[in-house]
Amino acid sequence: MEKSNRTRLAWWLAAAVVAAFVFACIYLPVSRQRIEADLTEARYNLRSMSLALYEFETAYGAFPNADTAKQVI
């Protein structure tokens, strides 16, 4: 018994939906972990820059300006 084109299309569509669902179940947790890792790194970098600015202000009595950045580079 041969399946009609509609039945074949329905099976292909169902298979595509299941494949997309499986892909999403695997990819989304990994992507969430990556996002959390990026946010943690950004917080750490911001904290480091803030601490460096605080230490500079403590040592020199003022925050660095554009001329200071040119001297460092």
N, C-alpha and C positions, 0 to 999 in steps of 0.2 A: 504494500500500500504506500503510495507516494504522498508526501506531505504537500500541502498547498503552500504557495509563496507567503501567504499571511501567517501561517503557522511557523514557517522557518524564520520569518522576520520577528515574530513574537519571541521565539527561542533565542535569537541573536540579541534582541533587546534585553531580555531577562539576563542573559549571560553578561552583557555589558554592564548592566546595573549591579549585578553581584560582584563583578570584577572591580568596579569603581568603589563599591562598599568595602571590599577587602583591602584595596589600596588605601582608602581613607583610614581604615582601622589600624593599618600598619604605619602610615606616614604621619598622621596627626600627633600621636604621642611623641614621636621623635622630633617633630617640628616644635612642639611645645617645650620639650627639654632644651632644644637649641635656643629658643626665645628666652627661656629662663636663664640659660648660661650667658647669653648676650647681655641681658639686663644686669646680672650679677657683675659681669666684667665692666659694664658702663658705670655702675655704682662704685666699684673699686677704683676705677680711673678718676672719677669725679672726686672721690675722697682723697686720693693721692695728690691731685692738682690743688685741692683746697688746702691740704696740709703743707704743700710746697709753698703756696702763696702766704700762708700764715707764718711759716718759718722765715721767708724772705722779709716780710713786714717786720717781724720781730728782730731780725738781724740788722736791717737797714733803716728801719723807722718809716718806711713808705712802701707802697705797692710798686711793682715794676711797671715801667712805661714802655712805649714802643722802642725807644733808644736802647733800653736794656736788652730787649730781645735781639736787636741787631748786633750788639756786642757779643752775645752768647753764640749766635749763629756764625 
